[in-house]
């Protein structure tokens, strides 16, 4: 009972003092706090019940299975309670204010928001601060970047004093989940037209919202076959936007398809090179085999290609799969959790 009351006091204090950290109360934060409080109550009560059973149950010391079950039950419930308290303490910490950025005595910072043309914030967009001076590796090393949060906000810190331009999709190509063309601040397509921003040490720079417009997309069916016409169980598509030569594959991911059939969605207005590959298990080594030649897929003028077929050369091979852990920790853990609350 003392443990339960202590947890209740902690939860009520959390609900009482969080407004001083977070400002105005938000319904989602209240729901989060209430869920943590109820979960902590349940764990505290279950832990107290388990330890009471351990102390009072007429279990013989030699009755090993029963003793082990009660002890493990109490131990794991207490561990879950400790984790919950830690997470609750973490949730009470003040959130980082992304509306401001931190400039130091020898560097500045840039911050702003990224929106679509309807004014909705865009999450997970990489925003880069590119130095105006310099080319090649020197420019890449001096480039700073950040990804937008749920509210479309970014803050690029540690920027050396100088002149910069802000760009989205300068290095990485538009893809299915972010079909936005290269855009430079304040909303132009070419670097030559972009604003040159002067970054000063110890001075944050707030920028107006950068708005991105969505490109139309097209979905293409992909088929992968062995030389004998049968489909491999697993294969990967290799898609590259030729207008972005510095990125190997779109999104830095080679999407996997199963049984030789899949679909890929690509932004319209570009030419792509496309291929397929399989990973073969050659015993002492792993061998990747690709379909020749690389096919060029123009998604510029209609009609767009509706299907692509790739052929893997040579005979079928045994496909490589990640090795399994012989100790199989997850099945063992699953069995433990399944039987945790089962009475012996």
Secondary structure, DSSP 4 states (H G I P E B T S, - for coil): -HHHHHHHHHHHHHHHHHHHHH-S--HHHHHHHHHHHHHHHHHHHHHHHHHHHHHHS---TT-HHHHHHHHHHHHHHHHHHHHHHHHHHHHTSPPP-TTS---BTTBEEEEEEEEETTS-B-SS-EEEEEESS--HHHHHHH-EEEE--TTSEEEEEEEPSEEEEEEESSSSPPBTTB-B--EETTTBSSGGGS--EEE-TT-EEE-PPEEE-BPPEEEEEEEEEETTSPPPSEEEEEEEETT-TT-SSGGG---EEETTEEEEEEESSEEEEEEEEEEEE-SSSEEEEE-SSPEEEEESSSSPP-EEEEEE-SS--PBP-PPPPTT-HHHHHHHHHHTTTS--
